[in-house]
Amino acid sequence: MPAERPETRLVPYARLPRTYRDRHIVHSSVDAFGRAHWLLTEQPPENLDTDPYDALVVTVGEGACHETYLHAVLPWRPRVEALPDGGFVLAAPRADTSDGQQVQVFDALGRTTGTFRVGDGIEHLLADRAGDLWLGYFDEGVYGDALSAPGLRRWSITGEPLWSYSPVPGAGQIDDCYTLNVAGRTAWACPYACFPLIEVDEGQVVRVRQNPVRGANGLSVLGERAVFFSGYGDDRDRLVDCRLTETSVEPVAESRLVRPDGGRLGRRRVVSRGSRIHVQVKPFTEWFVFDLA
């Protein structure tokens, strides 16, 4: 990594209370309202691949901690996402073509309200403030499953397909949805292979910007600015600050994103929400944030 690249430090955001550290973290996320969630089990995730199991979601936000017990969970090693009504969605990233229980929806009391299938190869699962689910898919799903083939889709919480991407001028087929940012009812995606910045609003692509930044999997957007996080090889911890025009992304400055103490990030999870890039590093008990605002 270039020595002259300055550092940008993440800021502490939310932490799993020590009370729950004896449980196993299956997944963690940050929702559309800024709350952090941890999906926890008593048994290691690899031991939960046959029968339904119980799980606990611990929510941290606005200075408070809340528990939701989920009963008879079906998806194996699922991603967790919170809904506006206090419920949750669990989704297995990989799905057999006949598996109708890939996605499981729970109400605020932890009871199942429905199951459905959304396609193999889930890379991103983000619910918006209305409760719709935005899914970005990686290449094995795009090229192996008809439901995943568009690369980017929006679903209702009952499993109804609401919108799917199709190629538009300036952006071709999505091979792999590297980056997805959802804020309000707007989504931004930056897919492989040419990495155009695609803006979707109210169910249609409203703008495509040509983008020279390659391989980012985190994105912060605010007005006429965007910051891309990560890349290939030595650019894995790179931040690229950019100016947005009507048709293009224009890099202005680069830095290296580090932990609050200045340490390297290592293995991480990333959630992009509007102006914020949320980053979680191993052992995944704490969320940090970079905020363009």
Phi, psi and omega in degrees: 000137183303132183293333185280354181287118182290167181260144169240123184267134172292161180245135176304140185235304181207146184227138174290124180301147183299337180305330186257008187288349178275354177267168181263130179276115178275316180198167178209151183207170173234128189270183185294345181254007176088006179275142178262143183226140174238129174265118188238148174226160178281329179260153175302145183305325183292345179267006187243039188256008183238296185262158173303146183224163177263151181217165179234132171255123176256123182250131179237124180185145178055038176076010182232161179234136184224143179251140171227118178272128179255129186253140177055057178288137183255315184295143179269132182045056187280161165276149179243139176217141183267150179253157183299333183273007181096354177275183182220156172241132173243134183221128175283127181299323179256141185216132171294149184298341181253005186275105179275003182249026180295318179249132179233130183253135180238146174276183185294345178263004178084017180261142180291132177246351178173158174225152177195179182240141181235358178112154184281154171083046180286120176264321181226139173226111181226128174266140176269181185292342177272350180097001175285153184254123174259126180236130171250140188245150175267175195300323182295328174283315182304318184259011180228357186212128183298325180292328182270348190306325179295338181088331180212127182217158172239132183237153171280167182287352175258006177091014178274128177290122184257328181196146174219145181289143169223149185306139178232163178305130181093348179214121181270211179298141172277115176275326182199123182276083184301316188231137174219129177234128179235126177218126185064235177250016182249142177232144173238135178231149179225090191263155169290141022252337184265351175058042172294151174269110185257126179251126182241130181220129178051044172080020175208151175286119183258341181199142173234126179244132175289139192225122179276352182278123186252140168080011180289144173238011173226147185211132174241132183229133176207111179059239182262020177237149173216144175236127178257140181242137174082177184173200183265147172058237182292351180267013185300328181253018185283140166247133177238113179275128187228154171259137180259129170253184179295333187235354188213163172250124185241106180299140181243317183206158178232150173211178178246125181278130182227169176295166177303331179270004179092357181286159177292156187280316184069210180297136186213162164247148182226133174231126181253124181222102177059239182279357187250140167246112179268133182231134178233131182242159180304132016269020172068028178265354184219142173256138171247168182216144164248127184235117179294336180287000000 
